[in-house]
Amino acid sequence: MIRSAPLCQSVDVDPWRSHPARILRIMAEVPGVHTYELEFRDPKIRAAYRFAAGQFNMLYLPGIGEAAISISSAVSRPEVLSHTVRAVGNVTTALERLAVGDEVLLRGPYGRPWPVAELEGRHVVIVGGGLGLASQRTAIDQFARHRDRYRSVTILHGAKTPADLFFTSEYPAWQAAGVAVRPTVDTPDEAWTGRVGLVTSLFAELEIEPERAGVLCCGPDPMMNAVARAAASVGIAAADVYVSLERNMACAVRHCGLCQFGPTFVCQDGPVFPYDRIARFIAVPHL
């Protein structure tokens, strides 16, 4: 069962209204991907804005369009919002041309978050494929800050090459907090000394009590299906596997219908779902 969560928590409750936000900082992550730190221009909006791990904002560039982008910054610092973006479409490509000091329009937050509080007292396994880890970064920060509330926290991060691994500079801080980080790549380079292979192969090495475990997964649909199967192979129930879906979300308020996924709407019923709720739909290619 999906637990309710506030969808739009800014001081302005109009879900259609965007607010100007200034770019404070742009950080290159991997080729074609940047993290943008944003700050609302209006101090009242800035002070009132709150979000939960796993939610997203709508970023709007006038004359170009709007895109749903996951929030990748810490819940504990809501006055500065980070969005990690790959330039693949009209909006994200235009965003890549902006500089520090430029403005975008932003509305949100939207969507159902990761079940961070519900997993207290359990083993947490975070599985990210490529850019999928960006939507989990906020949850990782919370798990690391409150590590004593969880039996264990393990990050399984898969990428095509070592150069495609995200947030590697944060690995030491996560590990110092007691979070295990286990990256793996498909194609190693000469300097790579870590694991090679699919991220699902790491499940067999987990030292957890499966009946007391929860999995948070974000990545391409085939990968998330494979992760759910790998979790089941070690005894983790489908209801304890949570996936974050990426679909075309044009309105974020269940109005346009573009993100309909079976009987659900990803923008508000998701993007985070228990796998058992959407398994029969996500198994259908291109749904």
GIRAVEN-V955178 format. One record per backbone hydrogen bond with DSSP energy under -0.5 kcal/mol. NH is the residue of the N-H (numbers start at 1). CO is the residue of the C=O. If there is no record, write none. Layout:
# GIRAVEN-V955178
NH_CO / NH_CO
This chain:
# GIRAVEN-V955178
13_11 / 15_13 / 17_14 / 19_106 / 21_104 / 22_39 / 23_102 / 24_22 / 24_37 / 25_37 / 27_35 / 29_30 / 29_33 / 30_33 / 33_30 / 34_85 / 35_27 / 36_83 / 37_25 / 37_35 / 38_36 / 38_81 / 39_22 / 41_20 / 43_41 / 46_42 / 47_43 / 48_44 / 49_45 / 55_52 / 56_110 / 57_69 / 58_107 / 59_57 / 59_67 / 60_58 / 60_105 / 61_65 / 62_60 / 64_61 / 65_61 / 67_59 / 69_57 / 69_67 / 71_55 / 72_82 / 73_82 / 77_74 / 78_75 / 80_77 / 81_38 / 83_36 / 84_70 / 85_34 / 85_83 / 87_32 / 88_86 / 93_89 / 94_90 / 95_91 / 96_92 / 97_93 / 97_94 / 98_95 / 101_23 / 102_99 / 104_21 / 105_60 / 106_19 / 107_58 / 109_56 / 110_56 / 112_270 / 114_53 / 116_114 / 119_115 / 119_116 / 120_117 / 121_149 / 122_119 / 123_212 / 124_152 / 125_214 / 126_124 / 126_154 / 127_125 / 127_216 / 128_126 / 128_156 / 129_218 / 130_128 / 130_158 / 132_129 / 133_130 / 134_131 / 135_132 / 136_132 / 136_133 / 137_133 / 137_134 / 140_136 / 141_137 / 142_138 / 143_139 / 144_140 / 145_141 / 146_142 / 147_144 / 149_146 / 150_147 / 151_122 / 152_122 / 154_124 / 155_180 / 156_126 / 156_154 / 157_155 / 157_182 / 158_128 / 158_156 / 159_184 / 162_187 / 164_161 / 165_162 / 170_167 / 171_168 / 174_170 / 175_171 / 176_172 / 177_173 / 178_175 / 179_174 / 180_153 / 180_178 / 182_155 / 184_157 / 185_195 / 186_159 / 187_160 / 192_189 / 195_183 / 197_185 / 201_198 / 202_199 / 203_200 / 204_201 / 205_202 / 206_203 / 208_206 / 210_208 / 212_209 / 213_210 / 214_123 / 215_240 / 216_125 / 217_215 / 217_242 / 218_127 / 219_244 / 224_220 / 225_221 / 226_222 / 227_223 / 228_224 / 229_225 / 230_226 / 231_227 / 232_228 / 233_229 / 234_230 / 234_231 / 235_232 / 236_231 / 237_235 / 240_237 / 241_238 / 242_215 / 242_240 / 243_273 / 244_217 / 245_243 / 245_271 / 247_245 / 249_247 / 250_248 / 260_257 / 261_264 / 264_261 / 266_259 / 268_265 / 269_265 / 270_265 / 270_266 / 272_112 / 273_243 / 273_271 / 275_238 / 275_241 / 276_238 / 277_274 / 278_274 / 278_275 / 279_275 / 281_278 / 282_278 / 283_279 / 284_281 / 285_283 / 287_284
